[in-house]
């Protein structure tokens, strides 16, 4: 497994934001995990739309 290099500034921003209960402004990609299937499905929908196939999707954000 490759080691990720995260700057001290991004680490501090992540920790401070999460401690305050808000969404981090930077570094969110470092903690967003397990979304590969969701993103692939969305990309497939976009490809289908580009080919003229209709698609409808609800995106619920908490």
C-alpha atoms as an extended CHARMM CRD file, in Angstrom:
* protein
*
        62  EXT
         1         1  UNK       CA              0.0000000000        0.0000000000        0.0000000000  PROA      1               0.0000000000
         2         2  UNK       CA              1.3850000000        3.3800000000       -1.0020000000  PROA      2               0.0000000000
         3         3  UNK       CA              1.8620000000        6.0000000000        1.6580000000  PROA      3               0.0000000000
         4         4  UNK       CA             -0.0490000000        9.2170000000        1.1510000000  PROA      4               0.0000000000
         5         5  UNK       CA              1.6880000000       12.4920000000        1.7940000000  PROA      5               0.0000000000
         6         6  UNK       CA             -0.6380000000       14.9220000000        3.5220000000  PROA      6               0.0000000000
         7         7  UNK       CA              0.7190000000       18.3150000000        4.4490000000  PROA      7               0.0000000000
         8         8  UNK       CA              0.6140000000       19.5270000000        8.0240000000  PROA      8               0.0000000000
         9         9  UNK       CA             -1.6410000000       22.3930000000        6.9190000000  PROA      9               0.0000000000
        10        10  UNK       CA             -4.2170000000       19.9780000000        5.4490000000  PROA      10              0.0000000000
        11        11  UNK       CA             -4.0290000000       17.7050000000        8.5220000000  PROA      11              0.0000000000
        12        12  UNK       CA             -4.6200000000       20.6370000000       10.8430000000  PROA      12              0.0000000000
        13        13  UNK       CA             -7.5050000000       21.8950000000        8.7150000000  PROA      13              0.0000000000
        14        14  UNK       CA             -9.1340000000       18.4390000000        8.6880000000  PROA      14              0.0000000000
        15        15  UNK       CA             -8.8390000000       17.9430000000       12.4300000000  PROA      15              0.0000000000
        16        16  UNK       CA            -10.0570000000       21.4490000000       13.2660000000  PROA      16              0.0000000000
        17        17  UNK       CA            -13.0270000000       21.1940000000       10.9090000000  PROA      17              0.0000000000
        18        18  UNK       CA            -14.0780000000       17.7620000000       12.1420000000  PROA      18              0.0000000000
        19        19  UNK       CA            -13.6960000000       18.8460000000       15.7700000000  PROA      19              0.0000000000
        20        20  UNK       CA            -15.9480000000       21.8380000000       15.0370000000  PROA      20              0.0000000000
        21        21  UNK       CA            -18.5020000000       19.5810000000       13.3500000000  PROA      21              0.0000000000
        22        22  UNK       CA            -18.2340000000       21.1850000000        9.9210000000  PROA      22              0.0000000000
        23        23  UNK       CA            -17.2410000000       19.8910000000        6.4950000000  PROA      23              0.0000000000
        24        24  UNK       CA            -13.5220000000       20.4490000000        5.8500000000  PROA      24              0.0000000000
        25        25  UNK       CA            -12.6870000000       23.0360000000        3.1880000000  PROA      25              0.0000000000
        26        26  UNK       CA             -9.5160000000       21.2060000000        2.1880000000  PROA      26              0.0000000000
        27        27  UNK       CA             -8.4750000000       17.5820000000        2.3790000000  PROA      27              0.0000000000
        28        28  UNK       CA            -11.9490000000       16.0920000000        2.1080000000  PROA      28              0.0000000000
        29        29  UNK       CA            -10.6550000000       13.6010000000       -0.4700000000  PROA      29              0.0000000000
        30        30  UNK       CA             -8.3880000000       12.2060000000        2.2470000000  PROA      30              0.0000000000
        31        31  UNK       CA            -11.3190000000       11.0380000000        4.3710000000  PROA      31              0.0000000000
        32        32  UNK       CA            -13.9830000000       10.2240000000        1.7490000000  PROA      32              0.0000000000
        33        33  UNK       CA            -13.6950000000        6.4370000000        1.4270000000  PROA      33              0.0000000000
        34        34  UNK       CA            -15.8870000000        3.6690000000        0.0870000000  PROA      34              0.0000000000
        35        35  UNK       CA            -17.4660000000        5.7300000000       -2.6710000000  PROA      35              0.0000000000
        36        36  UNK       CA            -15.9910000000        3.9520000000       -5.7000000000  PROA      36              0.0000000000
        37        37  UNK       CA            -19.1820000000        2.0480000000       -6.5970000000  PROA      37              0.0000000000
        38        38  UNK       CA            -21.2920000000        5.1790000000       -6.1800000000  PROA      38              0.0000000000
        39        39  UNK       CA            -19.0100000000        7.2740000000       -8.3790000000  PROA      39              0.0000000000
        40        40  UNK       CA            -18.7690000000        4.5700000000      -11.0620000000  PROA      40              0.0000000000
        41        41  UNK       CA            -22.5470000000        4.3440000000      -11.1710000000  PROA      41              0.0000000000
        42        42  UNK       CA            -22.8640000000        8.1050000000      -11.5560000000  PROA      42              0.0000000000
        43        43  UNK       CA            -20.2280000000        8.1560000000      -14.3190000000  PROA      43              0.0000000000
        44        44  UNK       CA            -22.1030000000        5.3790000000      -16.1260000000  PROA      44              0.0000000000
        45        45  UNK       CA            -25.2810000000        7.4680000000      -15.9380000000  PROA      45              0.0000000000
        46        46  UNK       CA            -23.4480000000       10.4340000000      -17.4470000000  PROA      46              0.0000000000
        47        47  UNK       CA            -22.0900000000        8.2490000000      -20.2600000000  PROA      47              0.0000000000
        48        48  UNK       CA            -25.5880000000        6.9230000000      -20.9250000000  PROA      48              0.0000000000
        49        49  UNK       CA            -26.9800000000       10.4640000000      -21.0820000000  PROA      49              0.0000000000
        50        50  UNK       CA            -24.2330000000       11.4520000000      -23.5310000000  PROA      50              0.0000000000
        51        51  UNK       CA            -25.4070000000        8.5710000000      -25.7720000000  PROA      51              0.0000000000
        52        52  UNK       CA            -29.0130000000        9.7490000000      -25.5980000000  PROA      52              0.0000000000
        53        53  UNK       CA            -30.2700000000        7.3350000000      -22.9510000000  PROA      53              0.0000000000
        54        54  UNK       CA            -32.4660000000        8.9020000000      -20.2840000000  PROA      54              0.0000000000
        55        55  UNK       CA            -31.4450000000        8.6650000000      -16.6420000000  PROA      55              0.0000000000
        56        56  UNK       CA            -32.9740000000        9.8630000000      -13.3970000000  PROA      56              0.0000000000
        57        57  UNK       CA            -31.1590000000        9.8660000000      -10.0830000000  PROA      57              0.0000000000
        58        58  UNK       CA            -31.9200000000       11.2330000000       -6.6410000000  PROA      58              0.0000000000
        59        59  UNK       CA            -28.8740000000       12.4560000000       -4.7580000000  PROA      59              0.0000000000
        60        60  UNK       CA            -29.6280000000       12.8600000000       -1.0730000000  PROA      60              0.0000000000
        61        61  UNK       CA            -27.0770000000       14.8260000000        0.9050000000  PROA      61              0.0000000000
        62        62  UNK       CA            -27.0450000000       14.7080000000        4.6770000000  PROA      62              0.0000000000
